[in-house]
Amino acid sequence: MRGEHVASVIQKCKTDPANRNHPCEKVRCGHPWTVRYREPGGRTGRQREKSFPTKKQAEGHGLKMENDKREGTYLDPKRGAVPLKVYAEKWVARQHLAVGTEGVYDRAFRLHIFPALGHRLLSTLRPEDIETLAREMTAAGLTANSVDAYMTPLRSVCKAAVNNGDIGRNPFTGAKLPKLPSKAVDDKRLPNGQQIQDIADEFRRELALSVWLMAGLGLRTGEVLGLRVGDFGEDRVRVRRQITRGKGGRGLLVGPLKHRREGDWRDVPLPTNLREAVAEHVATYGTGPDGALFQTGTGKYVATSDFATHFRKVVKLLGHSWSPHDLRHWFASTALSSGLPLLDVSRWLGHRNISETADTYGHLTPDSTGRAIRVMDGAITQHRAGLVLDVAA
């Protein structure tokens, strides 16, 4: 077709005087075959060439390039020829990440992704590379959930590279990763009320209240450590912030809530006995930075890592293996099994959406089978006027 520039296949040993094998008169010389083609744009498109061991391979590549141009899927092969570390760092710099997310991404890249794949060109990554990285993480003792969390930034980088036209195929496509366990919480493995009190009794006295605030309000560790006196009302707590680690694990930061933007907040019902306990705590231990409810001996915010370490020691002393997050699970399971609405509990927990709450705790809601039968029996009896029996006959 006129104006169409198709790929051409040549052997430079026979056509290029500058080639070290020129002139070559052998018919089957075994020298490389080179395919030449233009990028989209007709005569203005830049000329590319690539060499292959055989003529068939060269022709196949040329055919693919021409097909890609016609279908609008052509990719500049040099765009993905960038080390993953360089590409990922530039990608992160363009993102608007929450403080907590930035810390997680930093640890994932610094501790796992860059040491294994940082030197690799982005365009050379394949599903087997993703699988090998996951296997190495698992061998290092990480759980399937942790592997999935640390893979998230790499998954995002690869997705962005495909969307930006820098690579043609996402290396995560077809990669087999560790199977994630069910999100459903096993309420039989959670501490009961007395066991939560036992944990609080063994806790450092200036932090003991945090145990029941996590259990009674369903807060995350960073959220309870970020509470200030002014957040407490007569019948509710306004949760506004969380304590997180800075990038590279350096220092503590006060940031927005998980899944929320700066300035967002949520209200959680405040049990009367916890409101009274907060007043007693403040009278005994005072407050920290900006009225913080919990503080270190030097008057600073308590780090989530220090809290978790102390929690594990106390729980181990009591002969159990619960995590601080199990206190949050206790709040949700107690609320739902007592008949409180799933939507309200989801909002109090600060979940991204109600499906997250349903996947994690939906099995704990009271069984409504009997109630459904009574409702439908009443509706059918009221409206059928003998129709159901007539049809059945």
N, C-alpha and C positions, 0 to 999 in steps of 0.2 A: 504494500500500500504506500502511495506517495507520501513523503514526509515522515514516514515511520522509520525509526532507527533501531534495527534489530542487532542482537549480539552476534559477534563474529568470533570464530575459533581459529587460532593459528598456532604454529610451532615457530618460536622465535629463532630456533637454530637454522631455519630455512629462509626466514624473511627479514631478520634484523642483523645487519652487519656488525652491530655492537655486541651481539651475543657471543659469548666465548666459544660456543659450539658451531658458529657460522663459518663457512658454509657447510651444511650437512646434507649429503646426497643419499643417505640411507632411507629407504621407504619406511621401515619400522625401526627407527633408531632408538626408541625408549626415552627420548628427551621429553621434557614437560610440554603440555598443551596449555595455551593461555586463552582465556575468554575475555573479550572486550565488549563493554556495553556502556550506555549512557544513563545517568540518573534521570528522573523525570524532568521534562522541560525541553525536550527535543534537542535542537542543535545547541541550545544554551546550557543544557544539562552537562554536568561534569563527567568526563570519561573515567571509567573505572576498569580495572583488569585484575584477574586472579588466575593463578596457575594451578594445574592439577596433573597428577601422574598419567592420566589417560584422557583420550579425546572424549570418551563417553561421559566422564565426570565433568569435563569442561562444558560440553554441550548441555548437560543436565542443569548445571548452575546458570548458564546463560538463559535457558528456557525459563527457569524459576524467576530470574530477575525480570524478564520481559512480562511474564504473567503477573508478577507483583506490581509492576508499573501499570498494567492495564486495569488491575483490580483496586488500585489505590492503596496497596498494603506494603509498598516498597519501603525498606528501612536502610538508612545509611549504615553500612557495616562498621564504620569507624565510631559511630555514636556510642556504642556499647563497649568500646575498647578503652574502658576507664576502670582503674582498680576499684573494687567494691568499697573500700574504706574511703576513698576520695569522694565517690558518688554519694555514699550514705551521709557523710559529714555535711556535704552541701545540701542534701535533702533535709536533714534535721534543722539546719540553719534557716530554712525557708518555712518551717512549720510553726504553728502557734500551739505549743504543747503546754498542758497544765504542769505545774511544778512537780507533782508526784509522777506523772507520766514521763517527764523529761529524765527524772532520776532512774526510773525503770529502764528506759531506752539506753541511757548511758551505761548502766551496769550490763545490759544484754550485749551491747556492742563491745564494750571494753573487756569483759571477762570471757565471752564465749564466741561471738561472731567474728570480730576482727582477728583474734589469734588464729582462727581456723581458716577463714576465707577472705580476710581483708586485703590480701595481696592479689587475689584472683581478679581477672578482668570480668566485669559485670556480664558481658555477652557470653562468657564461657561457662557460666553456672548452669548446672543441670540438676534434674530431680535427685540423682544419686548423691550429689553434693549436699543437698538439704537433708537427705536421709542419713548420711554419714555424720553430719553435725548433730542431728537429733540423737543418734546412737551414742556419740561421744558424751553428750550432756547426760544421757541416762546412765552411762557407765560411771560418770562422776558423782552419781547419787541423786540427781534431780528427779523429781516426780514428773509424771506426764503433764500435770497442770503447770508446773514450773517450766518445762520444756516449751509448752504452748505459749506461755507468757513471754519467754525470752525470744521465741521465734517471731512474735508479733511485729517488732520493728523491721526485721528483715523482710517479712511478708509485705509490709507496707511499702518498703523501698522498691521491691520487685514489682509490685502492682503499679506504683507510680512510674517506673521505668517503662513498663508496657504501655501505659496510658500516654506517656510522653513520646512514644515512638523510638525509644532508645534501644529496646530489645524487642524481639518479635514474639517470644514465648516466656511466660512466667515459669521459672524453675520449680515453683511450688506445685504446678499442675502435674498431677500424677505421682507426686512424692508421697510415700507412706510414712506417716508420723505416728508416734505412740498414741494408742487409743485412750481418749479421755474417760475417766470414770464418770458414773452418773452424778449429776449435780444434786440429786435428792439427798437431803440430810437425814441421817439415821438418828431419830430422836432417842432411841434406846441407848445410844452411846454418848449422849450429852450428860453433863453434870445435873443433878437435881438441886433443888433449893438449898438443902442442908449442905451439900457439897460445895456450892458456891459460897456459902457462909464460912465453911472451913477454909477455903482459899483466902477469903478476906481476912480471916483471923490470923493466918500465917503471913500475910503480906506486910511489907513495910508500913508502919502506921500512917505515915503521911500520904501513902498511896492507896490505902485500904478501900477508901470510898470509891475509887475508880472501878473496882471489881463489880460493885453493885450498880454503878452508873452504866457500865457496859451491858450488864445483864438486864437491868430494869428499863433502859432506854434503847437498847439495840444498837449502840454506837460502835463504830470502828475504833481501833486503838488510837490512831492519829486524831480522831474527832474528840474522844474523851480527854486526851492530853491537851487539846486546844481549847477546852471550855474555859470561859471566864465568868466571873460572878454576875456580870450584867446580862448574861444569856438566860438566866433563870427568871421565869415569871411565876405567877401564882399557881398555874395549873399546867404549864408547858415550858419546854426548853427550846430556845431558838438556836439551832446548830448552824454555825456560820463558817467554820474553818477547820482545818486539820493541820497537824504537825507532820512534816515530811523531811526526808533527808535531802541535802543539797546535791547538785550534780557532782559525781565523783565521790560521793559519800562524805563530802566535806560540809560540816555544819548543819544546823537545823533551819528549816524555813517554815513560815506560816503561810499556807496556801489555801486556795478554794477547795470546796468539797469535791469528792470523787464524782465524776460525770457531770460536774456543774462548772459554771463560769464564775469569775471573780464577782463577789457581791451577792451571789445566790445563797439561799438558806432554806431550811425546812424546820417545821415545828414538830416536836415529839411530846406526847402527854407525859406529865411529871407526877409520879406517884407522891402522895402526901408524905410518906415516911422518908422518901429520898430528899424531898425539899427540906425537911427538918434536919436530915443528916448533913446536907450541904451547909446549912447555917452553923451547925456544930463544928464542922470541919474548918470553916473559915475562922471561927472564933478561936480554934485551937492552933491552927497552922498558918493563918494569914493567907495572903495571896502573892502571886509572883508577878511576872511582867504583864502590864496592862490588865491587872486583875485576874491573872491566870489562876485557876483553881488548884493546879498541881505545879510544883516547882522543885528544882534540885536544891541541894544544900547551899549552892552559890547563887540561888535566886534566878535560875534560868529555866526554860522549858525542859521537860523531861523527854528524852529521845525515845522514839518507838522501839528501837533496837534494845535499849536498856530495859524498857518495860517488859518486852518479850522475854529477855534473858531471865529477869527476876521471876516472871510468871512461870516459866518452865521449871525453874529450880523449886518453886513452891509446890507446883503440881507433882513433880517427881518425888518430893518429900512425902506427899500424901499418897503416893503409890499409883498415880494416874498419868495419862499422857495427853490431856486436853491442851488446846491452844487458846489464846485470848479470843479468837474468832468464835469459839464454841459458846462464849457468853452471849454473843450476838445471836447465834443460832437458838439459844435457850429463850431469848426474848421472842423471837419469831414463832417458834414452836409453841410456846405458852400462849401467845396471843391468838394464833390461828386455831389451836385445838380447843380454845375456850369460846370460839365462835365469832371472834372479831373479823370484820370484812377484809378480804385479801387485798383490795385496793388501798384501804387505809394502812395496812401493815406495810405494803410496798412503799407507800409514800413516807412513812415513818423511818423505814430502813434506808431511804435514799437510793433505791435501785434505779437503774437507767430506765426500765420499763416494767410493767406488771408481769410480762412473760418470764423475766428473770426470777421474780418472786414465786411464780407458779411452778417453774421448773425445779426450784430448790425446796420449796415448802408446801406445794399444792397438795401433796399426799397427806398432810397433817390436818387438813380442814375436816370438820365433822362430816360423816357420810350422810348425804341428803336423800338416799334412795327411798326410805320410808316416806319422807315428806313429799317427794316427787310423785310417788304412787297415789298418795291421798289427794294431792292437787289435781292430777290428771283424772283420777276417778270422779272427782266432783265435777270437773269440766265436761267430761264425756257424758256423765249421767244427766247433766243439765241440758245438753244440747242435742243428744242423739235422737230423742223422740222415737225410739224403736228402730231407727235406721240401721244400727249396727247389727241387731238381731235379724232384721229382715234380709240384709245382704248375706249374712252368714247362712241363713236358711236356703 
